[in-house]
Each structure stands twice: as C-alpha cells, then as structure tokens.
Amino acid sequence: MDIEGETAFITGGASGIGLALARRCAALGATVLLADIEEAALDRAAADLRRAGATVKTYRLDVSDRKNYEDVATRVLDAFGPPHLLFNNAGVAWKGPASQALPDDWEWIVKVNVLGLGYGVALFVPKMIQAGRGGYVVNTGSITGLITAVGAAAVYGMTKHAVVAISEALAHELRPHGLHVAVVCPGQVATNIGNADRNLISGVSREGLSSALPGEREFTNQSIAQGLSPDDVAARVFEALEQKRTYVVTHPEYKDEVILRHRQIENAITGRPETDVQLLAMAKAMFALSPLT
Ligand SMILES: NC(=O)c1ccc[n+]([C@@H]2O[C@H](COP(=O)([O-])OP(=O)(O)OC[C@H]3O[C@@H](n4cnc5c(N)ncnc54)[C@H](O)[C@@H]3O)[C@@H](O)[C@H]2O)c1
C-alpha cells in the first residue's frame, strides 16, 4: 500500500491498537499525527516512533470535547491539509451489565466512543472529500459491535454497534469519492483498555462510575493480556485496506455467535421460533471469559 509522504491522523494513538497503527503508518513512510487525551503517554509514544525514524506530530485531544476537537482539527488542516488516512480509534470500556450502569458510565462511554468518532468524521471527512485525493477512514469497533454483549459489556457493546452501523453507512457514501471505509472488530487485544478509567473526561468522576466487583479488574486485565498483539491487529487492518474490505474481523472464534445472532433475526422475519435461551447462554458463556472486548 503506497502511503509514503501521506498523513495519518490517529485518535487514541498513544497506546495499544492506535499506537500499533501509528507504527504501521510510519513504517510505510506516512507522517503520523498522533492525538490522545493522555499527554505523558503521547510524548512517550512519539519519542518511540521518532527513534524508529518516523515523522510525528502530537496533539493533546479529548475526542469527546467538541471545542478541543475543533481546535485540533483546525491546527491539523492548517498545517497539513486533510489527512489521507483518518483513524477514529480512541475508545474506553467499563465493565458491567446495562441494568446496573450509572449515568456517568453511560455519559463517559457514549461520549468518547460514539460522539468522539462523530466529531472526527464531521471535522475531517468533508475536507477529505473536497480534497478529491481519495484515502481511508478506519473506525475501531469491536466484536461486541457484531454480537450482543450480554451481561458484562452491554453499554460498551451498544457503542460498538453504533460504530459498525455508521461505518457501513459511510462506506456506501464515501465510495464514489474514492474514500475507503473500514471498521475494525477485534476480540481481546493485549492493550491498556482494562485500565481505561485512567483517562476520565470532564463531567465524569470515578465515584460516579459503577464499581467493579472484587477481583474483576485483575480478571479482565489477565484475559486482555492473553489477547492478540496490537501489531497483529494493525497488520490485519492494512491487509484489509489493501483488499478494500469493510470489516476487519481479527478473531474468527466468534463466528458462531455472529451467525447465531443473524439467524435469530432471520427467524423473527420468517416467523420461525426463536432460540433466545440458547443465544443468551452462548453470549453469557463467552463474556464470562472475555468481559471487555
Ligand atoms: N483491547 C481490546 O481487547 C479491544 C477489543 C476490541 C476493540 N477495542 C477498541 O480498540 C480501541 C483502542 O483501544 P485499546 O484497546 O488500544 O486501548 P488502550 O487503552 O491501550 O488505548 C486507547 C487510547 O485511547 C486514549 N483515549 C481514551 N479516552 C480518550 C479520549 N477521551 N480522547 C482521546 N483519546 C482517548 C487513551 O489514552 C489510550 O491511549 C478502542 O476503541 C477500543 O474500544 C479494543
């Protein structure tokens, strides 16, 4: 894939999947515009990338803060023009059933995962269209955007369904403009997402979030640590971009759950009996083992 000399704007670029995407872009000769809420991590990430020979510019950005995003987008557009690759990747997760989520849980997760992505699209995509040079919009969803995250990650899963839905619509809308849209739907990846509450947004407090059950964070972090490496995910993303694929599904082991969910909907359309209990049982079993993804 030829992106030498192009620019890549990556939100949540200081850690995990975003940082791996940055490494990949840099290795292909692109200038990396790294945006993240966590300033110290951003500086460390930029230093690592520069040591490997990359051209990097950093932006302290809370994607859920519209004013902050507008300022950053203006600075990016003034200095570099529209990015050729836009990675709407920043995301947070908090474990807990939907029925027990507190207002701060909803506000934090929805603002970052949904609104933050929306601001990225609104501020950059029209400029990318106007530039008429084609390019890529890559949204980080999750396998929970393709199945139902019963029990453990329901609110998070809701936001990832939103990411998948908007990516499908954008893929259709942007194709005539030569812009390819992909949505990344991983299962567990070994990143820092298990400690996402290290970066809360304004208006949301730790006390306002529903508290994890004893031992839950350790369990989640252990399970995440055994996940795919972020660099493997980034490699799969670039393969998909080369092949102009929309869905990047990195964990084939969730195939049955995806099929079951679709069959369930098909049954509702055709009037066949539903297999609700079975569906829930499978989803529950799966999320007992993978609470956050
Ligand atoms: N790790 C997994 O198992 C997994 C699985 C599926 C999907 N995902 C998704 O991958 C994406 C990246 O997460 P990750 O796993 O690399 O986690 P991570 O915590 O390692 O990286 C997320 C980055 O986003 C930044 N961030 C958090 N809130 C922000 C905000 N308001 N504004 C800007 N930046 C913010 C963090 O500082 C961090 O650098 C997320 O969208 C996540 O939902 C992760």
The ligand as an SDF file (V2000), in Angstrom:
LIG
                    3D

 44 48  0  0  0  0  0  0  0  0999 V2000
   -8.1380   -4.1600   23.6580 N   0  0  0  0  0  0  0  0  0  0  0  0
   -9.1750   -4.8320   23.2580 C   0  0  0  0  0  0  0  0  0  0  0  0
   -9.3800   -6.0020   23.6410 O   0  0  0  0  0  0  0  0  0  0  0  0
  -10.1520   -4.2190   22.2820 C   0  0  0  0  0  0  0  0  0  0  0  0
  -11.0720   -5.0450   21.6280 C   0  0  0  0  0  0  0  0  0  0  0  0
  -11.9630   -4.5010   20.7470 C   0  0  0  0  0  0  0  0  0  0  0  0
  -11.9380   -3.1470   20.4780 C   0  0  0  0  0  0  0  0  0  0  0  0
  -11.0520   -2.3480   21.1130 N   0  0  0  0  0  0  0  0  0  0  0  0
  -11.0650   -0.9100   20.7970 C   0  0  0  0  0  0  0  0  0  0  0  0
   -9.7750   -0.5030   20.4000 O   0  0  0  0  0  0  0  0  0  0  0  0
   -9.6690    0.9100   20.5510 C   0  0  0  0  0  0  0  0  0  0  0  0
   -8.3150    1.2460   21.1590 C   0  0  0  0  0  0  0  0  0  0  0  0
   -8.2620    0.7240   22.4910 O   0  0  0  0  0  0  0  0  0  0  0  0
   -7.0280   -0.1180   23.0190 P   0  0  0  0  0  0  0  0  0  0  0  0
   -7.5160   -1.4820   23.2720 O   0  0  0  0  0  0  0  0  0  0  0  0
   -5.8480    0.1130   22.1810 O   0  0  0  0  0  0  0  0  0  0  0  0
   -6.8770    0.5430   24.4800 O   0  0  0  0  0  0  0  0  0  0  0  0
   -5.7460    1.4910   25.0970 P   0  0  0  0  0  0  0  0  0  0  0  0
   -6.3070    1.9530   26.3880 O   0  0  0  0  0  0  0  0  0  0  0  0
   -4.4400    0.8160   25.0760 O   0  0  0  0  0  0  0  0  0  0  0  0
   -5.7120    2.7080   24.0660 O   0  0  0  0  0  0  0  0  0  0  0  0
   -6.7690    3.6210   23.9790 C   0  0  0  0  0  0  0  0  0  0  0  0
   -6.1920    5.0350   23.8260 C   0  0  0  0  0  0  0  0  0  0  0  0
   -7.3000    5.9500   23.7580 O   0  0  0  0  0  0  0  0  0  0  0  0
   -6.9820    7.0820   24.5730 C   0  0  0  0  0  0  0  0  0  0  0  0
   -8.1990    7.7640   24.9990 N   0  0  0  0  0  0  0  0  0  0  0  0
   -9.0630    7.3940   25.9710 C   0  0  0  0  0  0  0  0  0  0  0  0
  -10.0210    8.3230   26.1210 N   0  0  0  0  0  0  0  0  0  0  0  0
   -9.7680    9.2880   25.1890 C   0  0  0  0  0  0  0  0  0  0  0  0
  -10.4030   10.4980   24.8460 C   0  0  0  0  0  0  0  0  0  0  0  0
  -11.4870   10.9410   25.5060 N   0  0  0  0  0  0  0  0  0  0  0  0
   -9.8720   11.2520   23.8490 N   0  0  0  0  0  0  0  0  0  0  0  0
   -8.7480   10.8440   23.1970 C   0  0  0  0  0  0  0  0  0  0  0  0
   -8.0940    9.7120   23.4990 N   0  0  0  0  0  0  0  0  0  0  0  0
   -8.6040    8.9390   24.4790 C   0  0  0  0  0  0  0  0  0  0  0  0
   -6.1970    6.5080   25.7400 C   0  0  0  0  0  0  0  0  0  0  0  0
   -5.4380    7.4900   26.3970 O   0  0  0  0  0  0  0  0  0  0  0  0
   -5.3560    5.4490   25.0390 C   0  0  0  0  0  0  0  0  0  0  0  0
   -4.1190    5.9890   24.6210 O   0  0  0  0  0  0  0  0  0  0  0  0
  -10.8740    1.3260   21.3890 C   0  0  0  0  0  0  0  0  0  0  0  0
  -11.8300    1.9320   20.5370 O   0  0  0  0  0  0  0  0  0  0  0  0
  -11.3930    0.0190   21.9280 C   0  0  0  0  0  0  0  0  0  0  0  0
  -12.7630    0.0740   22.2120 O   0  0  0  0  0  0  0  0  0  0  0  0
  -10.1540   -2.8500   21.9990 C   0  0  0  0  0  0  0  0  0  0  0  0
  1  2  1  0
  2  3  2  0
  2  4  1  0
  4  5  1  0
  4 44  2  0
  5  6  2  0
  6  7  1  0
  7  8  2  0
  8  9  1  0
  8 44  1  0
  9 10  1  0
  9 42  1  0
 10 11  1  0
 11 12  1  0
 11 40  1  0
 12 13  1  0
 13 14  1  0
 14 15  2  0
 14 16  1  0
 14 17  1  0
 17 18  1  0
 18 19  2  0
 18 20  1  0
 18 21  1  0
 21 22  1  0
 22 23  1  0
 23 24  1  0
 23 38  1  0
 24 25  1  0
 25 26  1  0
 25 36  1  0
 26 27  1  0
 26 35  1  0
 27 28  2  0
 28 29  1  0
 29 30  1  0
 29 35  2  0
 30 31  1  0
 30 32  2  0
 32 33  1  0
 33 34  2  0
 34 35  1  0
 36 37  1  0
 36 38  1  0
 38 39  1  0
 40 41  1  0
 40 42  1  0
 42 43  1  0
M  CHG  2   8   1  16  -1
M  END
$$$$
